[in-house]
């Protein structure tokens, strides 16, 4: 992070500076909301959350010699620490990140979507690294805390930034793009994730298109031509649109798609600059779409087809996103536990269907579906049966709906459990050597615990 003065921070956030004397000598080169990470050159941001209040840790930070604290409650400064008093620390964090972003003239790629935005972000970054010194969002730091913290990692040597943006309510992406000011905006798809809060797919589309709120005709919108909702925005956006797709072969598209088991997918990439064969180091037709979107970004930023091919080939996904694990007991795990919704669950079942041996799906609750939850859990269960899954374990809320959908479509080995503990006690020993096992559930389920349990099964 570039060094900022206390006065710069105060000016960017409208803060009142509280110090022990009139001399401020400390500069800031690190911003954190985690008091455990705060150090001498840090700005500690005291955020108020559902379960904790950062103001509880300000006194400790001051005693440890932290450079400054951003607060919204009047306190007495100690130990040379500057206190920056604002009305709302969350708003001030965004304001400071916006100022910091303005210090850089590099291209910024903003990425959102109902499904697969993290994988898309990682693949875009892998491609751009073939030519540029690239900063990209780590993990899922894609909200109103994560995006500012990502931007504070920008250094003078960076040449491009790839910023993932998540949301589950209107105006969230609007606030994020006001801070990040992307030049290129990529929407991977518009599905049903967060429909509980946004009301309809039309509402989801509206929220996703906030990505372009601060772009003019010089900006670039990269959109999935295979997505029915995104097709409706043609001719309605200020930025120019670049399309990518598989079913709708306009713009950048792929054909000759060849699954190579559970390891890779090959296809031919077609672009206005020519065509090239690429190998994606993950299974699944949806990975082809991710590769196409990464290619579109790469072409906009001047990469060659060969650089794009190499970037896709070297792509490494974020942990717990379709990670293939071969266990000592002869089982194979498809670890896709980071999150789940109806679209991504079906895509993961498509991958499981390609496996050899017995195909086992362990599927958990999918959140933020509102009144549609029973129906959509049932549809995922039905889909598991339709694609030929051999055994289905359903865990958590609406597991009965998922099981009902599977049974109605002819799947006989279907089991329901209220909790993961119940599955560990009653179902885990029904797994067999040679099984390929998909694990997928919403983040709130914490399914990585079951991954750990399976790794210990003899």
Backbone torsions as a table, in degrees:
resi	resn	phi	psi	omega
1	UNK	NA	136.8	172.0
2	UNK	-62.9	148.1	179.5
3	UNK	-74.5	133.6	175.9
4	UNK	-117.7	144.5	174.3
5	UNK	-84.2	160.6	176.2
6	UNK	-59.5	-39.0	-179.7
7	UNK	-64.7	-39.3	177.1
8	UNK	-60.2	-45.5	-178.7
9	UNK	-63.4	-43.2	179.8
10	UNK	-63.3	-40.5	-179.6
11	UNK	-67.2	-39.3	-178.4
12	UNK	-68.3	-31.0	-173.6
13	UNK	-107.1	-6.8	-175.8
14	UNK	70.1	28.3	-174.9
15	UNK	-82.0	149.9	169.3
16	UNK	-91.3	126.6	-177.5
17	UNK	-86.4	125.2	176.4
18	UNK	-115.4	118.5	-179.6
19	UNK	-137.6	167.5	-179.7
20	UNK	-74.8	-27.6	176.6
21	UNK	-145.6	-174.0	-175.2
22	UNK	-83.8	-4.4	-176.2
23	UNK	-99.3	122.1	176.3
24	UNK	-115.4	112.6	-175.9
25	UNK	-108.6	-19.8	-175.3
26	UNK	-78.5	139.4	171.2
27	UNK	-110.9	160.1	-173.9
28	UNK	-113.3	130.1	176.1
29	UNK	-133.9	22.9	179.3
30	UNK	-160.8	134.1	178.3
31	UNK	-124.9	133.3	179.4
32	UNK	-149.7	151.8	171.8
33	UNK	-103.1	1.1	-178.9
34	UNK	-105.4	110.4	-175.6
35	UNK	-60.9	-25.0	179.9
36	UNK	-68.7	-22.7	-180.0
37	UNK	-94.5	-8.9	-175.3
38	UNK	-71.8	138.4	-178.4
39	UNK	-141.7	-168.0	-170.9
40	UNK	-57.5	-39.3	-176.2
41	UNK	-98.0	15.7	-174.0
42	UNK	-92.7	151.5	161.9
43	UNK	-103.7	114.8	175.6
44	UNK	-90.6	123.9	-178.9
45	UNK	-99.8	114.0	-176.8
46	UNK	-84.8	91.7	-178.4
47	UNK	-90.5	147.0	174.6
48	UNK	-100.5	122.8	178.7
49	UNK	-117.8	-174.9	-179.1
50	UNK	-66.9	-34.8	-172.1
51	UNK	-111.1	-11.4	-177.5
52	UNK	-152.4	166.9	178.8
53	UNK	-132.3	117.3	-177.2
54	UNK	-59.1	-20.5	179.8
55	UNK	-64.4	-20.2	177.5
56	UNK	-65.2	-19.7	-174.2
57	UNK	-107.7	1.1	-177.0
58	UNK	-64.4	-45.2	-179.1
59	UNK	-58.8	-44.1	178.4
60	UNK	-62.5	-41.3	178.5
61	UNK	-61.1	-42.2	179.7
62	UNK	-63.9	-42.5	179.7
63	UNK	-62.1	-31.5	-178.5
64	UNK	-85.5	1.6	175.3
65	UNK	82.8	25.1	176.6
66	UNK	-61.5	145.7	-174.8
67	UNK	-62.6	-46.6	-177.6
68	UNK	-158.6	157.9	175.4
69	UNK	-129.9	135.1	176.1
70	UNK	-95.9	118.4	-170.6
71	UNK	-133.7	162.6	173.9
72	UNK	-125.4	11.4	174.5
73	UNK	-125.0	131.7	-178.4
74	UNK	-61.2	129.5	179.5
75	UNK	-141.1	166.8	179.4
76	UNK	-96.2	122.6	-179.5
77	UNK	-67.0	145.9	179.7
78	UNK	-137.6	156.5	166.6
79	UNK	56.4	33.7	176.9
80	UNK	76.9	7.2	179.7
81	UNK	-84.6	131.6	175.3
82	UNK	-85.2	133.7	174.1
83	UNK	-104.9	131.4	-178.6
84	UNK	-112.7	106.0	-173.4
85	UNK	-90.4	123.1	179.6
86	UNK	-131.2	168.7	179.4
87	UNK	-73.4	-38.9	-177.2
88	UNK	-144.6	118.6	-175.1
89	UNK	-70.4	-32.0	178.0
90	UNK	-65.2	-45.0	177.0
91	UNK	-62.7	-41.6	-179.5
92	UNK	-64.5	-36.2	177.2
93	UNK	-61.0	-43.5	177.4
94	UNK	-64.5	-42.1	179.8
95	UNK	-62.5	-41.5	-179.6
96	UNK	-67.9	-40.3	178.3
97	UNK	-64.6	-36.4	177.7
98	UNK	-63.9	-43.2	177.2
99	UNK	-62.6	-44.7	-178.1
100	UNK	-63.3	-41.8	177.0
101	UNK	-58.1	-35.0	-176.9
102	UNK	-68.1	-12.7	179.5
103	UNK	-80.4	-4.2	-176.8
104	UNK	-123.1	137.7	-179.6
105	UNK	-105.8	18.9	-176.9
106	UNK	-79.8	158.3	173.3
107	UNK	-65.7	142.8	175.4
108	UNK	-124.4	130.1	177.9
109	UNK	-104.8	118.9	176.1
110	UNK	-98.8	134.3	-175.6
111	UNK	-129.0	131.8	172.3
112	UNK	-144.9	176.2	-179.2
113	UNK	158.9	157.5	-179.2
114	UNK	-72.9	-30.9	-176.4
115	UNK	-136.4	136.6	167.3
116	UNK	76.9	17.1	-176.4
117	UNK	-68.2	-32.2	178.8
118	UNK	-69.0	-43.5	176.9
119	UNK	-63.6	-41.4	177.2
120	UNK	-61.0	-44.6	178.3
121	UNK	-59.0	-45.0	-179.4
122	UNK	-64.6	-38.1	-179.6
123	UNK	-71.5	-40.0	176.2
124	UNK	-59.8	-44.9	-179.8
125	UNK	-63.3	-40.3	179.5
126	UNK	-61.9	-39.2	177.7
127	UNK	-67.3	-49.5	-175.3
128	UNK	-65.6	-26.9	178.3
129	UNK	-64.4	-17.2	178.7
130	UNK	-68.4	-17.3	-179.6
131	UNK	-128.2	-31.5	-169.7
132	UNK	-122.0	153.3	168.5
133	UNK	-75.8	109.6	-165.3
134	UNK	-114.7	132.3	168.6
135	UNK	-101.1	136.8	176.3
136	UNK	-143.7	158.9	179.7
137	UNK	-58.6	129.9	175.7
138	UNK	-91.9	137.7	179.4
139	UNK	58.2	-130.0	179.4
140	UNK	-118.3	40.8	177.8
141	UNK	-74.4	67.6	-169.2
142	UNK	-119.9	14.7	-177.6
143	UNK	-111.6	-162.6	-173.8
144	UNK	-74.7	-4.9	168.7
145	UNK	-102.5	-47.1	-175.9
146	UNK	-64.0	-41.0	-179.3
147	UNK	-64.0	-48.6	175.4
148	UNK	-57.7	-43.6	-179.0
149	UNK	-63.5	-34.7	175.8
150	UNK	-65.5	-45.0	-178.9
151	UNK	-64.2	-32.2	178.0
152	UNK	-68.4	-10.8	176.2
153	UNK	-84.2	-6.2	178.2
154	UNK	-63.0	136.5	176.6
155	UNK	-127.4	167.0	-178.5
156	UNK	-59.7	-26.8	-176.8
157	UNK	-78.4	-14.9	-178.6
158	UNK	-70.7	141.5	-177.9
159	UNK	-112.0	-16.2	178.2
160	UNK	-160.0	151.7	178.0
161	UNK	-128.3	141.3	177.9
162	UNK	-118.6	114.4	-171.0
163	UNK	-118.5	117.3	175.7
164	UNK	-81.8	141.3	-178.5
165	UNK	-132.5	118.5	177.6
166	UNK	-106.5	166.7	177.8
167	UNK	-166.8	159.5	166.0
168	UNK	-139.2	7.9	175.9
169	UNK	-140.0	159.3	175.0
170	UNK	-61.0	149.4	174.2
171	UNK	78.7	-8.3	179.7
172	UNK	-67.8	-48.0	178.4
173	UNK	-65.9	-35.5	176.9
174	UNK	-55.2	-45.7	-179.9
175	UNK	-67.2	-36.1	-179.2
176	UNK	-69.9	-40.7	-179.3
177	UNK	-74.2	-24.3	173.3
178	UNK	-62.5	-32.4	179.1
179	UNK	-81.7	-51.0	-171.2
180	UNK	-81.9	-26.6	179.9
181	UNK	46.2	63.5	179.1
182	UNK	-67.8	146.6	173.2
183	UNK	-90.0	-28.1	178.7
184	UNK	-123.3	130.5	178.5
185	UNK	-120.9	127.6	-176.8
186	UNK	-118.8	124.4	172.8
187	UNK	-112.1	116.0	-176.1
188	UNK	-71.2	-37.0	-179.6
189	UNK	-176.2	169.1	172.7
190	UNK	-127.6	109.9	-177.8
191	UNK	-114.4	-132.5	-177.1
192	UNK	-119.9	1.0	178.5
193	UNK	-59.5	135.1	179.4
194	UNK	71.4	17.0	-179.0
195	UNK	-62.8	-23.0	178.2
196	UNK	-56.4	-37.8	-175.1
197	UNK	-97.4	-22.8	-174.2
198	UNK	-105.0	-6.9	166.8
199	UNK	87.1	-37.1	-175.6
200	UNK	-164.0	168.9	176.1
201	UNK	-66.1	-30.6	175.5
202	UNK	-63.7	-38.9	176.2
203	UNK	-65.5	-40.0	178.0
204	UNK	-63.1	-43.5	178.0
205	UNK	-59.2	-45.3	179.8
206	UNK	-59.8	-43.7	-179.2
207	UNK	-66.6	-40.7	179.7
208	UNK	-65.6	-37.2	-177.5
209	UNK	-73.6	-5.2	168.8
210	UNK	-59.7	-16.8	177.0
211	UNK	-54.8	-26.9	-175.0
212	UNK	-102.7	10.7	-173.3
213	UNK	-60.7	-29.4	-177.1
214	UNK	-113.1	18.9	176.8
215	UNK	-100.1	147.6	172.3
216	UNK	-111.0	-163.2	-177.1
217	UNK	-66.3	-12.8	177.4
218	UNK	-84.0	-10.6	178.5
219	UNK	-80.2	168.5	-179.9
220	UNK	-125.8	127.2	172.7
221	UNK	-105.2	122.5	178.9
222	UNK	-108.0	116.0	-168.8
223	UNK	-128.8	151.4	-179.9
224	UNK	-82.2	111.1	-178.0
225	UNK	-70.3	-16.0	179.9
226	UNK	-84.4	-8.7	-177.5
227	UNK	-91.1	121.9	-174.0
228	UNK	-61.1	-36.6	-178.2
229	UNK	-72.0	-41.7	-179.3
230	UNK	-66.8	-29.9	177.8
231	UNK	-59.6	-25.3	-176.0
232	UNK	-75.6	-10.2	-176.7
233	UNK	-92.6	-2.3	-178.4
234	UNK	-58.1	129.4	-178.8
235	UNK	81.7	2.4	-176.5
236	UNK	-113.0	-2.2	-177.7
237	UNK	-107.1	148.4	174.6
238	UNK	-68.7	-47.8	-179.7
239	UNK	-69.1	157.2	175.5
240	UNK	-68.8	145.5	-178.2
241	UNK	-103.6	132.5	169.0
242	UNK	-113.7	124.1	-176.5
243	UNK	-98.6	148.4	169.6
244	UNK	-137.5	151.2	-179.9
245	UNK	-178.7	172.8	175.9
246	UNK	-113.8	-52.7	-179.9
247	UNK	-70.3	-43.2	178.4
248	UNK	-100.5	104.4	-171.4
249	UNK	-88.9	70.2	172.7
250	UNK	-127.3	149.4	-175.9
251	UNK	73.8	-116.6	179.9
252	UNK	-107.6	124.6	-175.4
253	UNK	-143.2	171.3	-179.1
254	UNK	-129.9	149.5	170.7
255	UNK	-145.6	-174.0	-175.4
256	UNK	50.9	44.9	-178.6
257	UNK	-75.2	126.4	-175.5
258	UNK	-131.3	106.7	175.0
259	UNK	-67.2	136.6	176.7
260	UNK	-115.7	69.6	-179.6
261	UNK	63.8	-142.1	-179.9
262	UNK	-95.7	11.7	-173.4
263	UNK	-107.0	-42.9	-170.1
264	UNK	-148.0	167.1	171.7
265	UNK	-137.6	130.2	176.7
266	UNK	-107.1	150.6	174.2
267	UNK	-163.5	170.6	174.5
268	UNK	-105.2	126.7	-178.7
269	UNK	-95.8	125.2	179.3
270	UNK	-111.2	129.3	-178.6
271	UNK	-139.6	167.4	174.6
272	UNK	-61.4	-17.1	179.9
273	UNK	-98.4	6.4	179.6
274	UNK	124.5	-171.1	-178.9
275	UNK	-127.0	157.6	-179.3
276	UNK	-158.0	145.4	176.2
277	UNK	-82.4	133.6	-179.5
278	UNK	-125.8	154.8	175.5
279	UNK	-122.2	122.0	179.7
280	UNK	-98.0	125.2	-173.5
281	UNK	-80.0	34.2	176.3
282	UNK	-149.1	153.4	176.9
283	UNK	-82.9	165.4	171.9
284	UNK	110.9	132.2	179.2
285	UNK	-62.4	-31.4	-179.8
286	UNK	-67.0	-21.9	176.5
287	UNK	-69.9	-27.8	175.5
288	UNK	-64.0	-42.0	177.8
289	UNK	-61.8	-42.1	177.5
290	UNK	-61.0	-41.6	179.9
291	UNK	-64.8	-38.4	178.4
292	UNK	-63.7	-41.5	-179.9
293	UNK	-66.3	-37.8	177.5
294	UNK	-65.6	-38.8	177.5
295	UNK	-63.6	-39.6	179.7
296	UNK	-61.9	-43.5	177.7
297	UNK	-63.9	-45.3	-179.4
298	UNK	-58.0	-43.5	179.8
299	UNK	-65.0	-39.2	179.3
300	UNK	-63.6	-28.0	-178.1
301	UNK	-104.2	19.5	166.5
302	UNK	85.1	16.8	177.5
303	UNK	-78.7	154.0	174.5
304	UNK	-82.5	165.2	176.7
305	UNK	-62.2	-35.6	179.5
306	UNK	-67.2	-39.8	176.5
307	UNK	-64.5	-40.2	177.6
308	UNK	-63.4	-46.3	178.0
309	UNK	-56.5	-46.3	-177.9
310	UNK	-67.3	-38.0	179.1
311	UNK	-64.7	-40.0	177.7
312	UNK	-67.3	-41.9	-179.7
313	UNK	-63.4	-30.8	-177.3
314	UNK	-93.5	4.5	-177.6
315	UNK	-61.0	134.1	175.2
316	UNK	-123.6	119.8	-176.8
317	UNK	-73.8	157.3	173.2
318	UNK	-63.6	148.7	-177.4
319	UNK	-52.0	142.5	176.1
320	UNK	70.4	20.2	174.4
321	UNK	-118.8	96.2	-178.2
322	UNK	47.9	53.6	173.7
323	UNK	-89.9	125.0	-176.9
324	UNK	-93.3	121.9	-173.5
325	UNK	-123.6	120.1	175.5
326	UNK	-93.7	119.9	-176.0
327	UNK	-94.0	156.9	-179.8
328	UNK	-63.6	-24.9	-178.7
329	UNK	-83.2	6.1	176.7
330	UNK	91.3	-1.2	176.3
331	UNK	-87.9	154.7	173.9
332	UNK	-118.5	126.2	179.0
333	UNK	-101.9	132.7	168.0
334	UNK	-100.5	93.1	-173.7
335	UNK	-84.5	100.0	180.0
336	UNK	-127.8	44.9	-167.2
337	UNK	-86.9	-4.0	-171.1
338	UNK	-59.9	-42.1	179.0
339	UNK	-162.1	170.8	-179.2
340	UNK	-155.9	147.4	168.6
341	UNK	-151.3	172.0	-173.7
342	UNK	-57.2	-39.2	-178.2
343	UNK	-69.2	-48.0	-177.9
344	UNK	-69.3	-33.2	177.5
345	UNK	-63.3	-42.5	178.3
346	UNK	-65.9	-39.0	177.8
347	UNK	-63.1	-38.6	178.8
348	UNK	-69.5	-36.6	175.2
349	UNK	-63.8	-34.6	175.7
350	UNK	-60.6	-38.7	178.9
351	UNK	-69.2	-44.8	178.4
352	UNK	-57.8	-36.9	-178.3
353	UNK	-59.3	-24.6	-178.6
354	UNK	-80.7	-9.4	-174.5
355	UNK	-72.4	154.9	172.4
356	UNK	-87.6	159.6	179.3
357	UNK	76.3	-165.0	-177.8
358	UNK	-73.7	132.2	-176.4
359	UNK	-102.7	117.2	-174.9
360	UNK	-120.6	129.2	176.3
361	UNK	-114.2	127.1	172.1
362	UNK	-111.1	103.7	-172.2
363	UNK	-115.9	136.2	-179.7
364	UNK	-113.9	-178.3	-179.9
365	UNK	-54.2	138.1	175.4
366	UNK	-110.6	120.8	-172.5
367	UNK	-89.5	172.0	173.1
368	UNK	60.5	36.2	177.8
369	UNK	-106.2	-6.3	175.4
370	UNK	56.8	-136.0	-177.0
371	UNK	-67.9	-14.9	-179.8
372	UNK	-84.9	-5.4	-172.2
373	UNK	-57.2	-50.2	-179.5
374	UNK	-57.7	-45.9	-178.5
375	UNK	-63.0	-43.6	-174.2
376	UNK	-74.3	-32.3	172.5
377	UNK	-66.2	-39.4	177.4
378	UNK	-63.5	-40.9	-179.9
379	UNK	-63.5	-38.3	178.7
380	UNK	-66.7	-41.4	176.3
381	UNK	-60.8	-43.6	177.7
382	UNK	-61.2	-40.3	-178.4
383	UNK	-65.9	-37.3	177.6
384	UNK	-58.5	-41.4	177.8
385	UNK	-68.8	-41.2	-175.4
386	UNK	-65.7	-32.7	-178.7
387	UNK	-89.7	-0.1	172.4
388	UNK	93.4	28.2	175.3
389	UNK	-69.8	141.1	-176.3
390	UNK	-85.4	-39.9	-176.5
391	UNK	-137.1	135.9	179.2
392	UNK	-127.2	122.4	171.0
393	UNK	-105.8	123.9	-179.5
394	UNK	-110.4	129.4	-173.7
395	UNK	-130.2	132.0	172.8
396	UNK	98.9	-168.8	-178.1
397	UNK	-59.4	139.6	-179.3
398	UNK	66.8	14.5	176.4
399	UNK	-64.3	-30.7	177.7
400	UNK	-64.9	-36.2	177.9
401	UNK	-67.2	-42.6	178.9
402	UNK	-62.4	-44.2	-179.7
403	UNK	-64.1	-40.9	179.6
404	UNK	-60.9	-43.2	178.7
405	UNK	-61.7	-39.7	179.6
406	UNK	-66.6	-46.2	-177.6
407	UNK	-65.4	-38.6	179.4
408	UNK	-63.8	-22.3	-179.9
409	UNK	-105.1	18.9	167.7
410	UNK	96.6	0.8	178.6
411	UNK	-80.2	123.6	-173.4
412	UNK	-92.7	-37.2	-177.9
413	UNK	-90.1	86.0	-178.2
414	UNK	-128.2	131.3	-175.8
415	UNK	-134.1	141.5	-178.4
416	UNK	-118.0	140.0	176.7
417	UNK	-139.9	140.8	179.6
418	UNK	-71.0	-37.4	-175.4
419	UNK	-135.4	164.5	173.9
420	UNK	-62.3	-36.9	179.2
421	UNK	-59.1	-40.9	177.5
422	UNK	-61.5	-41.2	178.2
423	UNK	-64.7	-42.0	179.5
424	UNK	-61.8	-38.6	-176.3
425	UNK	-76.8	-34.7	-168.6
426	UNK	-115.4	-28.3	-171.0
427	UNK	-112.7	-24.1	-169.6
428	UNK	-63.1	-28.4	-176.9
429	UNK	-83.1	-0.8	172.6
430	UNK	-81.6	-9.6	177.3
431	UNK	-72.7	151.6	-172.4
432	UNK	-129.0	157.1	172.3
433	UNK	-57.8	134.8	-179.2
434	UNK	92.8	-8.9	177.7
435	UNK	-67.6	143.5	164.9
436	UNK	-105.4	124.2	-167.2
437	UNK	-122.4	119.1	174.6
438	UNK	-91.9	131.6	174.0
439	UNK	-119.9	123.8	-178.2
440	UNK	-154.4	134.0	178.8
441	UNK	-165.1	168.6	175.5
442	UNK	-66.4	154.9	-177.1
443	UNK	-52.4	-37.8	-175.5
444	UNK	-63.0	-20.3	-179.4
445	UNK	-74.9	-25.5	-178.4
446	UNK	63.1	46.3	-174.2
447	UNK	-67.5	-11.6	176.4
448	UNK	-61.4	-21.1	176.0
449	UNK	-65.8	-37.8	177.4
450	UNK	-71.7	-34.3	173.9
451	UNK	-57.5	-46.1	179.8
452	UNK	-63.3	-40.2	177.7
453	UNK	-62.0	-44.4	-179.3
454	UNK	-65.1	-33.4	178.2
455	UNK	-65.5	-21.9	-179.9
456	UNK	-97.9	-3.2	-179.2
457	UNK	-74.7	130.8	179.9
458	UNK	-97.1	NA	NA
